[in-house]
Amino acid sequence: MSSSIFQTNTTLPEEYDSESNPVSSYDYFVLYSAVIISFISFLGASFIILTYLKFPKLRNFTFKLVTFISLSDFLFYLGKLISISSVWGNPGPIICSIQGLLINYGELASVLWSGTIAFTLYYTIITPIPDLVDKYYFKMKLICFGVPFLFTIIPWYLGYIGQAGDFCWIVIDNRHRWTSFFMRLFEFYLPLWGIIYYNIYVYIRLIHYLNSINANVGLKRLALYPLILVICWFFPTLHRIESFFRDDSQFLNAMHNISESLQGILNAILYGMNENVRFEWKKYLILKDWCLCLFPDAQRFKNNIELFEFEHHSSFLGSDSDRESFGSQKKNSRGQEIELQNKPLKK
């Protein structure tokens, strides 16, 4: 999706010849770099999904949101990995359509779930809403899965999914230039920029609030979550702004491809690799006698498994006991008792 928002239809003609239209070494570098990083992000998203399926203990409300954003990343990066076929020329209409549908759906869904996680953090920590899960869980799924589905079906049905620069996405057709332009703008960029603005707002409020109550480092780590989208889409946003006024620069085009490919990696590290996830995998591998060289305390861990489970059961907002401790921390620092969401997720 690195093509300019104003770019004309770049669908390769049937007579396209890779020898007469050579790809520069710089283009190869950008494409392969994006594909390699996308593959790592793909593995990161797959790891979170596998963790959710493997360990029922982790299936609380917070980790469900993490899994949903990882599922969206999985689809998006699967689509980007298909782009390797474009190195050898026209990928063909079927492959191109599959790639465009996966990229369009997965990326928008990931953006919406990022905003949903920021929403959950805000109304769990700063302004708690009673019964947040019961009130908003279904609405979250309806919006974050339903809206991308609708916004993917529309351009596909109208025939606007095709080759769009380095990847297949919504093409710009000279015959319907402004229709294609507004389709891109309203179906992806306006939701993206709106959620970036909201995530920045939540980040600022979280940092200010957590500093005011002298929160520990672990809780301050929560404030980094809304920043992932901002970090990954900083250069793509600059790239889009530049395209309004002049031709694309190679630097911003390269940074667009590379930085948007980082989102899955950062989501997996910050969202998924918390204390509970690390503990469950450690316990699983040690009890299976796999990779014991990675754990110097493996034997002591085996002999005191119940003690270790008690000590490492909580992880930030991932468990009831940690929510209660955070609530106590706010009570001690402000003289008020604020009840955090403490209800199990309904099936």
GUTORVO-942947 format. One line per 5 residues: number of its first residue (from 0); their letters; for each residue z negated, x, y negated of C-alpha. Coordinates in nm, 2 decimals. Layout:
% GUTORVO-942947
NUM	a	Z:X:Y | ...;
***
This chain:
% GUTORVO-942947
0	msssi	0.00:0.00:0.00 | 0.07:0.29:-0.23 | 0.38:0.14:-0.39 | 0.38:0.04:-0.75 | 0.28:-0.31:-0.82;
5	fqtnt	0.61:-0.35:-1.00 | 0.81:-0.17:-0.74 | 1.15:-0.32:-0.64 | 1.22:-0.42:-0.28 | 1.23:-0.10:-0.08;
10	tlpee	1.33:-0.24:0.25 | 1.55:0.02:0.41 | 1.91:-0.09:0.47 | 2.07:-0.09:0.81 | 2.27:0.22:0.73;
15	ydses	1.96:0.42:0.64 | 2.00:0.78:0.76 | 1.69:1.00:0.76 | 1.91:1.31:0.72 | 2.08:1.18:0.41;
20	npvss	1.74:1.05:0.28 | 1.51:1.33:0.37 | 1.13:1.30:0.33 | 0.98:1.59:0.13 | 0.71:1.81:0.27;
25	ydyfv	0.48:1.67:0.01 | 0.55:1.31:0.13 | 0.48:1.43:0.48 | 0.15:1.58:0.38 | 0.04:1.26:0.20;
30	lysav	0.15:1.04:0.48 | -0.01:1.25:0.76 | -0.33:1.30:0.56 | -0.36:0.92:0.51 | -0.29:0.86:0.88;
35	iisfi	-0.55:1.12:1.00 | -0.82:0.98:0.77 | -0.72:0.63:0.87 | -0.77:0.72:1.23 | -1.12:0.86:1.17;
40	sflga	-1.20:0.53:0.98 | -1.05:0.34:1.27 | -1.29:0.52:1.51 | -1.58:0.46:1.27 | -1.51:0.08:1.26;
45	sfiil	-1.47:0.08:1.64 | -1.80:0.25:1.68 | -1.98:-0.02:1.47 | -1.81:-0.30:1.67 | -1.90:-0.13:2.00;
50	tylkf	-2.26:-0.09:1.88 | -2.29:-0.46:1.80 | -2.15:-0.55:2.14 | -2.36:-0.30:2.33 | -2.71:-0.36:2.18;
55	pklrn	-2.82:-0.73:2.14 | -3.14:-0.61:1.96 | -2.93:-0.52:1.65 | -2.76:-0.85:1.62 | -2.95:-0.97:1.31;
60	ftfkl	-2.80:-1.12:1.00 | -2.76:-0.79:0.82 | -2.59:-0.61:1.11 | -2.36:-0.91:1.16 | -2.23:-0.86:0.81;
65	vtfis	-2.18:-0.49:0.88 | -1.99:-0.58:1.20 | -1.77:-0.82:1.01 | -1.67:-0.56:0.75 | -1.61:-0.31:1.03;
70	lsdfl	-1.39:-0.57:1.21 | -1.19:-0.61:0.89 | -1.16:-0.23:0.86 | -1.05:-0.21:1.22 | -0.75:-0.44:1.16;
75	fylgk	-0.66:-0.27:0.83 | -0.66:0.08:0.97 | -0.48:-0.03:1.28 | -0.20:-0.15:1.05 | -0.21:0.18:0.86;
80	lisis	-0.18:0.38:1.18 | 0.14:0.19:1.27 | 0.29:0.35:0.95 | 0.34:0.67:1.14 | 0.66:0.51:1.27;
85	svwgn	0.81:0.52:0.92 | 0.83:0.90:0.94 | 1.13:0.86:1.16 | 1.30:0.60:0.95 | 1.30:0.22:0.94;
90	pgpii	1.02:0.09:1.16 | 1.21:-0.23:1.23 | 1.14:-0.58:1.11 | 0.89:-0.68:1.39 | 0.68:-0.37:1.36;
95	csiqg	0.69:-0.38:0.98 | 0.58:-0.75:0.98 | 0.29:-0.67:1.22 | 0.18:-0.38:1.00 | 0.21:-0.58:0.68;
100	lliny	0.01:-0.87:0.82 | -0.27:-0.65:0.96 | -0.29:-0.45:0.63 | -0.29:-0.76:0.41 | -0.55:-0.95:0.61;
105	gelas	-0.78:-0.66:0.70 | -0.80:-0.50:0.36 | -0.87:-0.83:0.17 | -1.13:-0.93:0.43 | -1.30:-0.60:0.40;
110	vlwsg	-1.31:-0.63:0.02 | -1.46:-0.98:0.04 | -1.72:-0.87:0.30 | -1.82:-0.59:0.07 | -1.88:-0.84:-0.21;
115	tiaft	-2.08:-1.05:0.04 | -2.31:-0.76:0.13 | -2.37:-0.70:-0.24 | -2.44:-1.07:-0.28 | -2.69:-1.05:0.01;
120	lyyti	-2.87:-0.74:-0.13 | -2.90:-0.90:-0.48 | -3.04:-1.23:-0.35 | -3.27:-1.06:-0.10 | -3.42:-0.79:-0.31;
125	itpip	-3.38:-0.88:-0.68 | -3.38:-1.26:-0.69 | -3.48:-1.39:-0.34 | -3.33:-1.72:-0.23 | -3.53:-1.92:0.03;
130	dlvdk	-3.33:-1.97:0.35 | -3.04:-1.75:0.24 | -2.90:-1.73:0.59 | -2.90:-2.10:0.66 | -2.75:-2.18:0.32;
135	yyfkm	-2.47:-1.93:0.29 | -2.39:-1.78:0.64 | -2.12:-2.04:0.72 | -1.98:-2.02:0.37 | -1.96:-1.64:0.39;
140	klicf	-1.75:-1.66:0.71 | -1.53:-1.94:0.58 | -1.45:-1.74:0.26 | -1.43:-1.39:0.40 | -1.22:-1.48:0.71;
145	gvpfl	-1.04:-1.80:0.58 | -0.92:-1.68:0.24 | -0.75:-1.36:0.38 | -0.59:-1.57:0.65 | -0.44:-1.81:0.39;
150	ftiip	-0.33:-1.53:0.16 | -0.16:-1.36:0.46 | 0.02:-1.66:0.59 | 0.17:-1.75:0.25 | 0.37:-1.43:0.19;
155	wylgy	0.47:-1.41:0.55 | 0.60:-1.77:0.55 | 0.79:-1.71:0.23 | 0.94:-1.39:0.37 | 0.77:-1.14:0.14;
160	igqag	0.62:-0.91:0.41 | 0.83:-0.60:0.44 | 0.87:-0.23:0.36 | 0.68:-0.16:0.04 | 0.67:0.22:-0.02;
165	dfcwi	0.49:0.42:0.24 | 0.36:0.11:0.43 | 0.47:-0.24:0.50 | 0.31:-0.50:0.27 | 0.42:-0.76:0.01;
170	vidnr	0.77:-0.64:-0.11 | 0.90:-0.69:-0.46 | 1.23:-0.87:-0.44 | 1.46:-0.83:-0.74 | 1.58:-1.20:-0.70;
175	hrwts	1.22:-1.32:-0.73 | 1.06:-1.03:-0.91 | 0.78:-1.21:-1.09 | 0.70:-1.43:-0.79 | 0.64:-1.12:-0.58;
180	ffmrl	0.45:-0.95:-0.87 | 0.20:-1.24:-0.91 | 0.17:-1.27:-0.53 | 0.04:-0.92:-0.52 | -0.17:-0.96:-0.82;
185	fefyl	-0.34:-1.29:-0.72 | -0.36:-1.23:-0.35 | -0.52:-0.88:-0.36 | -0.57:-0.70:-0.69 | -0.76:-0.97:-0.88;
190	plwgi	-1.00:-1.03:-0.60 | -1.04:-0.66:-0.56 | -1.11:-0.59:-0.92 | -1.34:-0.89:-0.95 | -1.55:-0.77:-0.66;
195	iyyni	-1.55:-0.41:-0.79 | -1.70:-0.54:-1.11 | -1.96:-0.74:-0.92 | -2.05:-0.45:-0.70 | -2.10:-0.22:-1.01;
200	yvyir	-2.32:-0.49:-1.16 | -2.53:-0.52:-0.84 | -2.56:-0.14:-0.81 | -2.69:-0.11:-1.17 | -2.94:-0.40:-1.11;
205	lihyl	-3.06:-0.25:-0.78 | -3.11:0.10:-0.92 | -3.30:-0.04:-1.22 | -3.52:-0.26:-1.00 | -3.59:-0.01:-0.73;
210	nsina	-3.68:0.25:-0.99 | -3.92:0.01:-1.16 | -4.11:-0.05:-0.84 | -4.11:0.32:-0.74 | -3.92:0.24:-0.42;
215	nvglk	-3.89:0.51:-0.15 | -3.57:0.70:-0.09 | -3.48:0.49:0.21 | -3.48:0.17:0.01 | -3.28:0.34:-0.28;
220	rlaly	-3.02:0.41:-0.02 | -2.94:0.04:-0.02 | -2.81:0.07:-0.37 | -2.52:0.29:-0.24 | -2.38:0.01:-0.03;
225	plilv	-2.20:-0.17:-0.32 | -2.06:0.16:-0.44 | -1.84:0.22:-0.14 | -1.57:-0.02:-0.27 | -1.59:0.14:-0.61;
230	icwff	-1.55:0.49:-0.48 | -1.26:0.41:-0.25 | -1.07:0.21:-0.51 | -1.12:0.42:-0.82 | -0.79:0.62:-0.78;
235	ptlhr	-0.59:0.32:-0.66 | -0.71:0.13:-0.96 | -0.60:0.41:-1.19 | -0.27:0.42:-1.00 | -0.21:0.05:-1.06;
240	iesff	-0.30:0.08:-1.43 | -0.06:0.38:-1.46 | 0.22:0.18:-1.30 | 0.20:-0.08:-1.58 | 0.31:0.19:-1.83;
245	rddsq	0.52:0.45:-1.65 | 0.65:0.58:-1.32 | 0.40:0.68:-1.05 | 0.26:1.03:-1.06 | 0.25:1.22:-0.73;
250	flnam	-0.12:1.30:-0.77 | -0.24:0.94:-0.82 | 0.00:0.82:-0.54 | -0.15:1.08:-0.30 | -0.51:1.00:-0.41;
255	hnise	-0.44:0.62:-0.37 | -0.33:0.68:-0.01 | -0.61:0.91:0.08 | -0.91:0.74:-0.10 | -0.84:0.39:0.04;
260	slqgi	-0.83:0.55:0.38 | -1.19:0.66:0.34 | -1.34:0.31:0.32 | -1.39:0.28:0.70 | -1.56:0.61:0.73;
265	lnail	-1.80:0.54:0.44 | -1.87:0.19:0.57 | -1.95:0.33:0.92 | -2.18:0.60:0.78 | -2.37:0.40:0.51;
270	ygmne	-2.37:0.05:0.67 | -2.39:0.14:1.04 | -2.56:0.47:1.09 | -2.91:0.35:1.00 | -3.23:0.43:1.19;
275	nvrfe	-3.20:0.14:1.44 | -2.85:0.23:1.54 | -2.93:0.60:1.59 | -3.24:0.51:1.79 | -3.06:0.26:2.02;
280	wkkyl	-2.78:0.51:2.10 | -3.03:0.79:2.15 | -3.23:0.58:2.39 | -2.91:0.48:2.58 | -2.78:0.83:2.62;
285	ilkdw	-3.12:0.98:2.72 | -3.19:0.71:2.98 | -2.84:0.76:3.12 | -2.90:1.14:3.12 | -2.59:1.19:2.91;
290	clclf	-2.55:1.45:2.63 | -2.91:1.56:2.68 | -2.84:1.89:2.50 | -2.81:1.69:2.18 | -3.18:1.58:2.20;
295	pdaqr	-3.44:1.86:2.23 | -3.71:1.60:2.27 | -3.53:1.41:2.55 | -3.81:1.45:2.81 | -4.08:1.36:2.57;
300	fknni	-3.88:1.07:2.46 | -3.84:0.95:2.82 | -4.22:0.98:2.89 | -4.31:0.79:2.57 | -4.03:0.54:2.54;
305	elfef	-4.26:0.25:2.44 | -4.42:0.46:2.16 | -4.09:0.57:2.03 | -3.96:0.21:2.03 | -4.26:0.10:1.83;
310	ehhss	-4.22:0.38:1.57 | -3.85:0.35:1.52 | -3.80:-0.03:1.55 | -3.76:-0.10:1.18 | -3.47:0.00:0.96;
315	flgsd	-3.46:-0.13:0.59 | -3.34:-0.49:0.58 | -3.26:-0.48:0.95 | -3.59:-0.61:1.08 | -3.86:-0.85:0.99;
320	sdres	-4.14:-0.59:0.98 | -3.95:-0.38:0.72 | -3.87:-0.68:0.51 | -4.25:-0.76:0.51 | -4.33:-0.40:0.41;
325	fgsqk	-4.08:-0.41:0.12 | -4.23:-0.74:0.01 | -4.58:-0.58:0.01 | -4.44:-0.29:-0.19 | -4.32:-0.53:-0.45;
330	knsrg	-4.65:-0.71:-0.45 | -4.85:-0.39:-0.50 | -4.63:-0.26:-0.79 | -4.59:-0.59:-0.98 | -4.89:-0.79:-0.88;
335	qeiel	-4.66:-1.06:-0.74 | -4.58:-1.16:-0.38 | -4.21:-1.22:-0.33 | -4.11:-1.35:0.01 | -3.80:-1.20:0.15;
340	qnkpl	-3.56:-1.36:0.40 | -3.74:-1.35:0.73 | -3.57:-1.60:0.94 | -3.36:-1.53:1.25 | -2.99:-1.59:1.24;
345	kk	-2.89:-1.92:1.40 | -2.62:-1.91:1.65;
***
